């Protein structure tokens, strides 16, 4: 089995409404800064910027 080593589990929060809509992983060696992605927010019903929150367990 592969080890998780440098990967963090993070949540993506909508910058408009503040809801955590997505949970993903990020490699902390390849991407040292925080993620900012344009994703669909089901609460706002449009594409908005989603920013990385603190790491989840």
N, CA, C and O atoms as a Maestro MAE file, in Angstrom:
{
 s_m_m2io_version
 :::
 2.0.0
}

f_m_ct {
 s_m_title
 :::
 protein
 m_atom[228] {
  # First column is atom index #
  i_m_mmod_type
  r_m_x_coord
  r_m_y_coord
  r_m_z_coord
  i_m_residue_number
  s_m_chain_name
  s_m_pdb_residue_name
  s_m_pdb_atom_name
  i_m_atomic_number
  :::
  1 25 0.817 -1.182 0.000 1 A "UNK " " N  " 7
  2 3 0.000 0.000 0.000 1 A "UNK " " CA " 6
  3 2 0.858 1.242 0.000 1 A "UNK " " C  " 6
  4 15 1.933 1.267 0.600 1 A "UNK " " O  " 8
  5 25 0.386 2.268 -0.670 2 A "UNK " " N  " 7
  6 3 1.127 3.522 -0.726 2 A "UNK " " CA " 6
  7 2 0.972 4.295 0.584 2 A "UNK " " C  " 6
  8 15 -0.066 4.229 1.243 2 A "UNK " " O  " 8
  9 25 2.026 5.028 0.943 3 A "UNK " " N  " 7
  10 3 1.982 5.845 2.155 3 A "UNK " " CA " 6
  11 2 1.471 7.235 1.821 3 A "UNK " " C  " 6
  12 15 1.590 7.675 0.678 3 A "UNK " " O  " 8
  13 25 0.907 7.931 2.789 4 A "UNK " " N  " 7
  14 3 0.365 9.264 2.573 4 A "UNK " " CA " 6
  15 2 1.440 10.340 2.708 4 A "UNK " " C  " 6
  16 15 1.251 11.438 2.183 4 A "UNK " " O  " 8
  17 25 2.512 10.089 3.358 5 A "UNK " " N  " 7
  18 3 3.651 10.983 3.489 5 A "UNK " " CA " 6
  19 2 3.397 12.473 3.489 5 A "UNK " " C  " 6
  20 15 3.096 13.054 4.531 5 A "UNK " " O  " 8
  21 25 3.515 13.101 2.324 6 A "UNK " " N  " 7
  22 3 3.476 14.557 2.219 6 A "UNK " " CA " 6
  23 2 2.096 15.109 1.881 6 A "UNK " " C  " 6
  24 15 1.981 16.297 1.578 6 A "UNK " " O  " 8
  25 25 1.050 14.298 1.920 7 A "UNK " " N  " 7
  26 3 -0.270 14.759 1.515 7 A "UNK " " CA " 6
  27 2 -1.109 15.178 2.717 7 A "UNK " " C  " 6
  28 15 -1.117 14.504 3.747 7 A "UNK " " O  " 8
  29 25 -1.819 16.306 2.573 8 A "UNK " " N  " 7
  30 3 -2.702 16.822 3.607 8 A "UNK " " CA " 6
  31 2 -4.147 16.739 3.119 8 A "UNK " " C  " 6
  32 15 -4.421 17.013 1.951 8 A "UNK " " O  " 8
  33 25 -5.056 16.371 3.988 9 A "UNK " " N  " 7
  34 3 -6.474 16.418 3.664 9 A "UNK " " CA " 6
  35 2 -6.979 17.804 4.046 9 A "UNK " " C  " 6
  36 15 -6.838 18.229 5.193 9 A "UNK " " O  " 8
  37 25 -7.568 18.504 3.081 10 A "UNK " " N  " 7
  38 3 -8.018 19.876 3.296 10 A "UNK " " CA " 6
  39 2 -9.467 20.032 2.872 10 A "UNK " " C  " 6
  40 15 -9.990 19.227 2.101 10 A "UNK " " O  " 8
  41 25 -10.111 21.072 3.381 11 A "UNK " " N  " 7
  42 3 -11.461 21.418 2.968 11 A "UNK " " CA " 6
  43 2 -11.415 22.686 2.136 11 A "UNK " " C  " 6
  44 15 -10.585 23.562 2.376 11 A "UNK " " O  " 8
  45 25 -12.320 22.786 1.142 12 A "UNK " " N  " 7
  46 3 -12.403 23.980 0.309 12 A "UNK " " CA " 6
  47 2 -13.662 24.753 0.684 12 A "UNK " " C  " 6
  48 15 -14.770 24.220 0.624 12 A "UNK " " O  " 8
  49 25 -13.481 26.015 1.071 13 A "UNK " " N  " 7
  50 3 -14.570 26.861 1.551 13 A "UNK " " CA " 6
  51 2 -14.922 27.888 0.485 13 A "UNK " " C  " 6
  52 15 -14.034 28.495 -0.115 13 A "UNK " " O  " 8
  53 25 -16.213 28.083 0.249 14 A "UNK " " N  " 7
  54 3 -16.692 29.096 -0.686 14 A "UNK " " CA " 6
  55 2 -16.359 30.481 -0.129 14 A "UNK " " C  " 6
  56 15 -16.602 30.760 1.045 14 A "UNK " " O  " 8
  57 25 -15.801 31.345 -0.980 15 A "UNK " " N  " 7
  58 3 -15.425 32.685 -0.522 15 A "UNK " " CA " 6
  59 2 -16.636 33.611 -0.396 15 A "UNK " " C  " 6
  60 15 -16.535 34.670 0.223 15 A "UNK " " O  " 8
  61 25 -17.786 33.226 -0.977 16 A "UNK " " N  " 7
  62 3 -18.985 34.063 -0.910 16 A "UNK " " CA " 6
  63 2 -19.833 33.715 0.312 16 A "UNK " " C  " 6
  64 15 -20.141 34.586 1.126 16 A "UNK " " O  " 8
  65 25 -20.212 32.429 0.442 17 A "UNK " " N  " 7
  66 3 -21.140 32.058 1.518 17 A "UNK " " CA " 6
  67 2 -20.449 31.413 2.719 17 A "UNK " " C  " 6
  68 15 -21.039 31.367 3.798 17 A "UNK " " O  " 8
  69 25 -19.220 30.913 2.572 18 A "UNK " " N  " 7
  70 3 -18.479 30.353 3.698 18 A "UNK " " CA " 6
  71 2 -18.753 28.891 3.992 18 A "UNK " " C  " 6
  72 15 -18.333 28.391 5.036 18 A "UNK " " O  " 8
  73 25 -19.443 28.191 3.108 19 A "UNK " " N  " 7
  74 3 -19.735 26.774 3.306 19 A "UNK " " CA " 6
  75 2 -18.559 25.910 2.846 19 A "UNK " " C  " 6
  76 15 -17.906 26.224 1.852 19 A "UNK " " O  " 8
  77 25 -18.291 24.814 3.575 20 A "UNK " " N  " 7
  78 3 -17.280 23.846 3.150 20 A "UNK " " CA " 6
  79 2 -17.972 22.891 2.188 20 A "UNK " " C  " 6
  80 15 -18.791 22.073 2.607 20 A "UNK " " O  " 8
  81 25 -17.648 22.988 0.901 21 A "UNK " " N  " 7
  82 3 -18.329 22.206 -0.125 21 A "UNK " " CA " 6
  83 2 -17.520 21.022 -0.626 21 A "UNK " " C  " 6
  84 15 -18.097 20.039 -1.092 21 A "UNK " " O  " 8
  85 25 -16.211 21.092 -0.543 22 A "UNK " " N  " 7
  86 3 -15.354 20.053 -1.106 22 A "UNK " " CA " 6
  87 2 -14.273 19.675 -0.109 22 A "UNK " " C  " 6
  88 15 -13.809 20.507 0.671 22 A "UNK " " O  " 8
  89 25 -13.873 18.394 -0.146 23 A "UNK " " N  " 7
  90 3 -12.751 17.889 0.643 23 A "UNK " " CA " 6
  91 2 -11.799 17.223 -0.341 23 A "UNK " " C  " 6
  92 15 -12.213 16.397 -1.154 23 A "UNK " " O  " 8
  93 25 -10.526 17.586 -0.261 24 A "UNK " " N  " 7
  94 3 -9.538 17.074 -1.202 24 A "UNK " " CA " 6
  95 2 -8.197 16.904 -0.506 24 A "UNK " " C  " 6
  96 15 -8.080 17.152 0.694 24 A "UNK " " O  " 8
  97 25 -7.196 16.485 -1.248 25 A "UNK " " N  " 7
  98 3 -5.845 16.320 -0.732 25 A "UNK " " CA " 6
  99 2 -4.905 17.265 -1.467 25 A "UNK " " C  " 6
  100 15 -5.142 17.626 -2.620 25 A "UNK " " O  " 8
  101 25 -3.833 17.660 -0.785 26 A "UNK " " N  " 7
  102 3 -2.833 18.536 -1.371 26 A "UNK " " CA " 6
  103 2 -1.452 18.037 -0.962 26 A "UNK " " C  " 6
  104 15 -1.232 17.699 0.201 26 A "UNK " " O  " 8
  105 25 -0.532 17.992 -1.902 27 A "UNK " " N  " 7
  106 3 0.847 17.628 -1.613 27 A "UNK " " CA " 6
  107 2 1.570 18.879 -1.126 27 A "UNK " " C  " 6
  108 15 1.704 19.848 -1.874 27 A "UNK " " O  " 8
  109 25 2.036 18.865 0.115 28 A "UNK " " N  " 7
  110 3 2.654 20.057 0.693 28 A "UNK " " CA " 6
  111 2 4.048 20.340 0.157 28 A "UNK " " C  " 6
  112 15 4.566 21.436 0.373 28 A "UNK " " O  " 8
  113 25 4.672 19.396 -0.532 29 A "UNK " " N  " 7
  114 3 5.984 19.636 -1.130 29 A "UNK " " CA " 6
  115 2 5.827 20.335 -2.482 29 A "UNK " " C  " 6
  116 15 6.538 21.300 -2.762 29 A "UNK " " O  " 8
  117 25 4.900 19.857 -3.324 30 A "UNK " " N  " 7
  118 3 4.726 20.420 -4.666 30 A "UNK " " CA " 6
  119 2 3.952 21.731 -4.662 30 A "UNK " " C  " 6
  120 15 4.206 22.588 -5.508 30 A "UNK " " O  " 8
  121 25 3.012 21.911 -3.731 31 A "UNK " " N  " 7
  122 3 2.219 23.139 -3.656 31 A "UNK " " CA " 6
  123 2 2.291 23.689 -2.235 31 A "UNK " " C  " 6
  124 15 1.407 23.410 -1.424 31 A "UNK " " O  " 8
  125 25 3.325 24.465 -1.919 32 A "UNK " " N  " 7
  126 3 3.494 24.958 -0.545 32 A "UNK " " CA " 6
  127 2 2.491 26.037 -0.146 32 A "UNK " " C  " 6
  128 15 2.201 26.194 1.040 32 A "UNK " " O  " 8
  129 25 1.951 26.792 -1.125 33 A "UNK " " N  " 7
  130 3 0.982 27.835 -0.780 33 A "UNK " " CA " 6
  131 2 -0.441 27.265 -0.802 33 A "UNK " " C  " 6
  132 15 -0.666 26.153 -1.278 33 A "UNK " " O  " 8
  133 25 -1.392 28.040 -0.282 34 A "UNK " " N  " 7
  134 3 -2.765 27.556 -0.167 34 A "UNK " " CA " 6
  135 2 -3.447 27.502 -1.535 34 A "UNK " " C  " 6
  136 15 -3.158 28.306 -2.421 34 A "UNK " " O  " 8
  137 25 -4.362 26.533 -1.690 35 A "UNK " " N  " 7
  138 3 -5.096 26.380 -2.936 35 A "UNK " " CA " 6
  139 2 -6.232 27.387 -3.029 35 A "UNK " " C  " 6
  140 15 -6.890 27.695 -2.036 35 A "UNK " " O  " 8
  141 25 -6.450 27.891 -4.232 36 A "UNK " " N  " 7
  142 3 -7.618 28.709 -4.549 36 A "UNK " " CA " 6
  143 2 -8.126 28.211 -5.895 36 A "UNK " " C  " 6
  144 15 -7.451 28.367 -6.912 36 A "UNK " " O  " 8
  145 25 -9.320 27.608 -5.903 37 A "UNK " " N  " 7
  146 3 -9.877 27.022 -7.117 37 A "UNK " " CA " 6
  147 2 -11.260 27.584 -7.393 37 A "UNK " " C  " 6
  148 15 -11.986 27.941 -6.466 37 A "UNK " " O  " 8
  149 25 -11.628 27.664 -8.667 38 A "UNK " " N  " 7
  150 3 -12.996 28.025 -9.031 38 A "UNK " " CA " 6
  151 2 -13.798 26.739 -9.109 38 A "UNK " " C  " 6
  152 15 -13.545 25.888 -9.962 38 A "UNK " " O  " 8
  153 25 -14.771 26.604 -8.210 39 A "UNK " " N  " 7
  154 3 -15.607 25.406 -8.148 39 A "UNK " " CA " 6
  155 2 -17.070 25.832 -8.075 39 A "UNK " " C  " 6
  156 15 -17.374 26.990 -7.788 39 A "UNK " " O  " 8
  157 25 -17.971 24.891 -8.336 40 A "UNK " " N  " 7
  158 3 -19.402 25.161 -8.243 40 A "UNK " " CA " 6
  159 2 -19.846 25.093 -6.786 40 A "UNK " " C  " 6
  160 15 -19.535 24.133 -6.081 40 A "UNK " " O  " 8
  161 25 -20.569 26.108 -6.339 41 A "UNK " " N  " 7
  162 3 -21.115 26.134 -4.986 41 A "UNK " " CA " 6
  163 2 -22.608 25.837 -5.063 41 A "UNK " " C  " 6
  164 15 -23.344 26.623 -5.658 41 A "UNK " " O  " 8
  165 25 -23.085 24.733 -4.484 42 A "UNK " " N  " 7
  166 3 -24.511 24.413 -4.546 42 A "UNK " " CA " 6
  167 2 -25.379 25.365 -3.730 42 A "UNK " " C  " 6
  168 15 -26.579 25.466 -3.983 42 A "UNK " " O  " 8
  169 25 -24.802 26.060 -2.762 43 A "UNK " " N  " 7
  170 3 -25.568 27.000 -1.950 43 A "UNK " " CA " 6
  171 2 -25.770 28.322 -2.692 43 A "UNK " " C  " 6
  172 15 -26.852 28.906 -2.640 43 A "UNK " " O  " 8
  173 25 -24.724 28.795 -3.385 44 A "UNK " " N  " 7
  174 3 -24.820 30.030 -4.169 44 A "UNK " " CA " 6
  175 2 -25.398 29.770 -5.565 44 A "UNK " " C  " 6
  176 15 -25.887 30.687 -6.224 44 A "UNK " " O  " 8
  177 25 -25.335 28.517 -6.002 45 A "UNK " " N  " 7
  178 3 -25.800 28.081 -7.326 45 A "UNK " " CA " 6
  179 2 -25.045 28.768 -8.465 45 A "UNK " " C  " 6
  180 15 -25.634 29.141 -9.480 45 A "UNK " " O  " 8
  181 25 -23.721 28.930 -8.277 46 A "UNK " " N  " 7
  182 3 -22.853 29.462 -9.320 46 A "UNK " " CA " 6
  183 2 -21.404 29.092 -9.005 46 A "UNK " " C  " 6
  184 15 -21.101 28.606 -7.915 46 A "UNK " " O  " 8
  185 25 -20.511 29.328 -9.973 47 A "UNK " " N  " 7
  186 3 -19.095 29.061 -9.770 47 A "UNK " " CA " 6
  187 2 -18.473 30.211 -9.003 47 A "UNK " " C  " 6
  188 15 -18.594 31.372 -9.393 47 A "UNK " " O  " 8
  189 25 -17.805 29.878 -7.907 48 A "UNK " " N  " 7
  190 3 -17.143 30.882 -7.077 48 A "UNK " " CA " 6
  191 2 -15.751 30.390 -6.726 48 A "UNK " " C  " 6
  192 15 -15.419 29.228 -6.963 48 A "UNK " " O  " 8
  193 25 -14.945 31.263 -6.168 49 A "UNK " " N  " 7
  194 3 -13.620 30.859 -5.696 49 A "UNK " " CA " 6
  195 2 -13.763 30.103 -4.391 49 A "UNK " " C  " 6
  196 15 -14.486 30.535 -3.493 49 A "UNK " " O  " 8
  197 25 -13.082 28.987 -4.285 50 A "UNK " " N  " 7
  198 3 -13.033 28.190 -3.076 50 A "UNK " " CA " 6
  199 2 -11.608 28.198 -2.560 50 A "UNK " " C  " 6
  200 15 -10.677 27.902 -3.309 50 A "UNK " " O  " 8
  201 25 -11.425 28.532 -1.298 51 A "UNK " " N  " 7
  202 3 -10.106 28.640 -0.692 51 A "UNK " " CA " 6
  203 2 -9.883 27.513 0.299 51 A "UNK " " C  " 6
  204 15 -10.823 26.997 0.903 51 A "UNK " " O  " 8
  205 25 -8.634 27.146 0.452 52 A "UNK " " N  " 7
  206 3 -8.255 26.071 1.364 52 A "UNK " " CA " 6
  207 2 -8.435 26.507 2.811 52 A "UNK " " C  " 6
  208 15 -8.103 27.633 3.181 52 A "UNK " " O  " 8
  209 25 -8.973 25.584 3.634 53 A "UNK " " N  " 7
  210 3 -9.096 25.840 5.069 53 A "UNK " " CA " 6
  211 2 -8.020 25.058 5.790 53 A "UNK " " C  " 6
  212 15 -7.146 24.466 5.156 53 A "UNK " " O  " 8
  213 25 -8.078 25.053 7.100 54 A "UNK " " N  " 7
  214 3 -7.113 24.289 7.892 54 A "UNK " " CA " 6
  215 2 -7.241 22.799 7.568 54 A "UNK " " C  " 6
  216 15 -8.289 22.344 7.110 54 A "UNK " " O  " 8
  217 25 -6.186 22.058 7.805 55 A "UNK " " N  " 7
  218 3 -6.207 20.652 7.450 55 A "UNK " " CA " 6
  219 2 -7.202 19.876 8.294 55 A "UNK " " C  " 6
  220 15 -7.393 20.181 9.472 55 A "UNK " " O  " 8
  221 25 -7.828 18.890 7.707 56 A "UNK " " N  " 7
  222 3 -8.785 18.036 8.376 56 A "UNK " " CA " 6
  223 2 -8.095 16.764 8.828 56 A "UNK " " C  " 6
  224 15 -6.997 16.462 8.362 56 A "UNK " " O  " 8
  225 25 -8.708 16.019 9.719 57 A "UNK " " N  " 7
  226 3 -8.092 14.777 10.191 57 A "UNK " " CA " 6
  227 2 -8.526 13.579 9.408 57 A "UNK " " C  " 6
  228 15 -8.089 12.464 9.692 57 A "UNK " " O  " 8
  :::
 }
 m_bond[227] {
  # First column is bond index #
  i_m_from
  i_m_to
  i_m_order
  :::
  1 1 2 1
  2 2 3 1
  3 3 4 2
  4 3 5 1
  5 5 6 1
  6 6 7 1
  7 7 8 2
  8 7 9 1
  9 9 10 1
  10 10 11 1
  11 11 12 2
  12 11 13 1
  13 13 14 1
  14 14 15 1
  15 15 16 2
  16 15 17 1
  17 17 18 1
  18 18 19 1
  19 19 20 2
  20 19 21 1
  21 21 22 1
  22 22 23 1
  23 23 24 2
  24 23 25 1
  25 25 26 1
  26 26 27 1
  27 27 28 2
  28 27 29 1
  29 29 30 1
  30 30 31 1
  31 31 32 2
  32 31 33 1
  33 33 34 1
  34 34 35 1
  35 35 36 2
  36 35 37 1
  37 37 38 1
  38 38 39 1
  39 39 40 2
  40 39 41 1
  41 41 42 1
  42 42 43 1
  43 43 44 2
  44 43 45 1
  45 45 46 1
  46 46 47 1
  47 47 48 2
  48 47 49 1
  49 49 50 1
  50 50 51 1
  51 51 52 2
  52 51 53 1
  53 53 54 1
  54 54 55 1
  55 55 56 2
  56 55 57 1
  57 57 58 1
  58 58 59 1
  59 59 60 2
  60 59 61 1
  61 61 62 1
  62 62 63 1
  63 63 64 2
  64 63 65 1
  65 65 66 1
  66 66 67 1
  67 67 68 2
  68 67 69 1
  69 69 70 1
  70 70 71 1
  71 71 72 2
  72 71 73 1
  73 73 74 1
  74 74 75 1
  75 75 76 2
  76 75 77 1
  77 77 78 1
  78 78 79 1
  79 79 80 2
  80 79 81 1
  81 81 82 1
  82 82 83 1
  83 83 84 2
  84 83 85 1
  85 85 86 1
  86 86 87 1
  87 87 88 2
  88 87 89 1
  89 89 90 1
  90 90 91 1
  91 91 92 2
  92 91 93 1
  93 93 94 1
  94 94 95 1
  95 95 96 2
  96 95 97 1
  97 97 98 1
  98 98 99 1
  99 99 100 2
  100 99 101 1
  101 101 102 1
  102 102 103 1
  103 103 104 2
  104 103 105 1
  105 105 106 1
  106 106 107 1
  107 107 108 2
  108 107 109 1
  109 109 110 1
  110 110 111 1
  111 111 112 2
  112 111 113 1
  113 113 114 1
  114 114 115 1
  115 115 116 2
  116 115 117 1
  117 117 118 1
  118 118 119 1
  119 119 120 2
  120 119 121 1
  121 121 122 1
  122 122 123 1
  123 123 124 2
  124 123 125 1
  125 125 126 1
  126 126 127 1
  127 127 128 2
  128 127 129 1
  129 129 130 1
  130 130 131 1
  131 131 132 2
  132 131 133 1
  133 133 134 1
  134 134 135 1
  135 135 136 2
  136 135 137 1
  137 137 138 1
  138 138 139 1
  139 139 140 2
  140 139 141 1
  141 141 142 1
  142 142 143 1
  143 143 144 2
  144 143 145 1
  145 145 146 1
  146 146 147 1
  147 147 148 2
  148 147 149 1
  149 149 150 1
  150 150 151 1
  151 151 152 2
  152 151 153 1
  153 153 154 1
  154 154 155 1
  155 155 156 2
  156 155 157 1
  157 157 158 1
  158 158 159 1
  159 159 160 2
  160 159 161 1
  161 161 162 1
  162 162 163 1
  163 163 164 2
  164 163 165 1
  165 165 166 1
  166 166 167 1
  167 167 168 2
  168 167 169 1
  169 169 170 1
  170 170 171 1
  171 171 172 2
  172 171 173 1
  173 173 174 1
  174 174 175 1
  175 175 176 2
  176 175 177 1
  177 177 178 1
  178 178 179 1
  179 179 180 2
  180 179 181 1
  181 181 182 1
  182 182 183 1
  183 183 184 2
  184 183 185 1
  185 185 186 1
  186 186 187 1
  187 187 188 2
  188 187 189 1
  189 189 190 1
  190 190 191 1
  191 191 192 2
  192 191 193 1
  193 193 194 1
  194 194 195 1
  195 195 196 2
  196 195 197 1
  197 197 198 1
  198 198 199 1
  199 199 200 2
  200 199 201 1
  201 201 202 1
  202 202 203 1
  203 203 204 2
  204 203 205 1
  205 205 206 1
  206 206 207 1
  207 207 208 2
  208 207 209 1
  209 209 210 1
  210 210 211 1
  211 211 212 2
  212 211 213 1
  213 213 214 1
  214 214 215 1
  215 215 216 2
  216 215 217 1
  217 217 218 1
  218 218 219 1
  219 219 220 2
  220 219 221 1
  221 221 222 1
  222 222 223 1
  223 223 224 2
  224 223 225 1
  225 225 226 1
  226 226 227 1
  227 227 228 2
  :::
 }
}
